[in-house]
Amino acid sequence: MIATDLVAGPALCALACAALQVKSDWVLGLMVWCCIPPTVSAPVVTFVVGGDVALSLTAAIVTLGSSLVLTPASFAGGMALYNALGGDGKDDAALQLPIGEIVATLFVLLLCCVGGVTANSKLPEERKAA
């Protein structure tokens, strides 16, 4: 599942975009879409069609856990392949990420989570039930 989501998808996207000479702005969006693991919808669809939900959920959790590292690597690999194939014939396609802002946002979210858990543990049991 991981190989199809994070290897085959970006590789096929890069090949198709290079063959069709798609503009690099579009390639960036398509590559992001191809690298996103389908962890949210897979167990729901499996349940609807009567499949093994436990297996689907396990695969979704493993994919989600590994996607923290593999999704950026897959995106970078797909874009490198697209640029190596010649891209759209203009400049190399690249995505400029504001790493400092992303890290700051994650840090604020982490502080909020820690604050909430700490506050919840300090509340008396009577207040938690209300």
C-alpha positions as CSV (number, residue, x, y, z in Angstrom):
1,M,0.0,0.0,0.0
2,I,2.8,2.4,0.9
3,A,4.6,1.6,-2.4
4,T,1.6,2.4,-4.5
5,D,0.7,5.6,-2.6
6,L,4.1,7.1,-2.1
7,V,6.2,5.7,-5.0
8,A,4.0,4.7,-7.9
9,G,1.7,7.7,-7.7
10,P,4.3,10.4,-7.8
11,A,6.4,8.6,-10.4
12,L,3.3,8.2,-12.7
13,C,2.4,11.9,-12.1
14,A,6.0,13.0,-13.1
15,L,6.0,10.8,-16.2
16,A,2.5,11.9,-17.3
17,C,3.2,15.6,-16.7
18,A,6.6,15.5,-18.5
19,A,5.0,13.6,-21.4
20,L,2.2,16.1,-21.7
21,Q,4.4,19.2,-21.0
22,V,2.2,20.4,-18.2
23,K,3.0,23.8,-16.7
24,S,5.1,23.5,-13.6
25,D,2.5,25.3,-11.4
26,W,0.0,22.5,-12.2
27,V,2.7,19.9,-11.6
28,L,3.2,21.1,-8.1
29,G,-0.5,20.7,-7.3
30,L,-0.8,17.3,-8.9
31,M,2.3,16.1,-7.2
32,V,1.0,17.1,-3.7
33,W,-2.3,15.4,-4.6
34,C,-0.5,12.2,-5.6
35,C,1.6,12.1,-2.4
36,I,-1.3,12.4,0.1
37,P,-2.0,9.0,1.7
38,P,-5.7,7.9,1.6
39,T,-5.8,7.1,5.3
40,V,-9.1,8.8,6.1
41,S,-11.3,7.3,3.4
42,A,-9.9,3.8,3.1
43,P,-11.5,2.2,6.2
44,V,-14.9,3.9,5.4
45,V,-14.9,2.6,1.8
46,T,-13.8,-0.8,3.0
47,F,-16.8,-0.9,5.5
48,V,-19.2,0.2,2.8
49,V,-18.2,-2.6,0.4
50,G,-18.1,-5.2,3.2
51,G,-14.3,-5.7,3.3
52,D,-11.9,-6.4,6.2
53,V,-12.2,-3.1,8.2
54,A,-9.6,-4.1,10.8
55,L,-7.0,-4.8,8.1
56,S,-7.9,-1.6,6.3
57,L,-7.6,0.4,9.4
58,T,-4.3,-1.2,10.3
59,A,-2.9,-0.4,6.9
60,A,-4.2,3.1,7.1
61,I,-2.5,3.7,10.5
62,V,0.8,2.3,9.3
63,T,0.6,4.5,6.2
64,L,-0.3,7.6,8.2
65,G,2.5,6.9,10.6
66,S,5.1,6.4,7.9
67,S,3.8,9.3,5.8
68,L,5.4,11.8,8.2
69,V,8.8,11.0,6.6
70,L,7.8,9.3,3.4
71,T,5.4,12.0,2.0
72,P,8.0,14.8,1.8
73,A,10.5,12.3,0.4
74,S,8.0,11.1,-2.1
75,F,7.2,14.6,-3.2
76,A,10.9,15.5,-3.5
77,G,11.5,12.3,-5.5
78,G,8.6,12.9,-7.8
79,M,9.6,16.5,-8.5
80,A,13.2,15.5,-9.1
81,L,12.1,12.9,-11.6
82,Y,9.8,15.5,-13.3
83,N,12.7,17.9,-13.6
84,A,15.1,15.2,-14.7
85,L,12.7,14.3,-17.5
86,G,12.9,17.9,-18.8
87,G,9.7,19.2,-17.1
88,D,7.8,21.7,-19.2
89,G,11.0,22.9,-21.0
90,K,11.4,26.0,-18.8
91,D,12.9,26.4,-15.4
92,D,12.9,23.6,-13.0
93,A,9.7,23.3,-10.9
94,A,10.3,23.8,-7.2
95,L,8.2,24.5,-4.1
96,Q,9.5,27.1,-1.7
97,L,8.2,26.2,1.8
98,P,8.3,28.6,4.7
99,I,9.9,26.0,7.1
100,G,10.2,28.5,10.0
101,E,6.5,29.3,9.9
102,I,5.5,25.7,9.7
103,V,7.7,24.8,12.7
104,A,6.4,27.7,14.7
105,T,2.8,26.7,13.9
106,L,3.4,23.1,15.0
107,F,5.1,24.4,18.2
108,V,2.1,26.6,19.0
109,L,-0.2,23.6,18.4
110,L,2.0,21.4,20.6
111,L,1.9,24.0,23.4
112,C,-1.9,24.2,23.2
113,C,-2.2,20.4,23.4
114,V,0.2,20.2,26.4
115,G,-1.7,23.1,28.1
116,G,-5.0,21.4,27.6
117,V,-3.8,18.0,28.9
118,T,-2.2,19.7,31.9
119,A,-5.3,21.8,32.7
120,N,-7.5,18.7,32.4
121,S,-5.4,16.7,34.8
122,K,-5.5,19.5,37.4
123,L,-9.3,19.9,37.3
124,P,-11.2,18.2,40.2
125,E,-13.2,15.1,39.2
126,E,-16.5,16.9,39.8
127,R,-15.7,19.6,37.2
128,K,-14.6,17.0,34.6
129,A,-18.0,15.3,34.7
130,A,-20.0,18.5,34.1
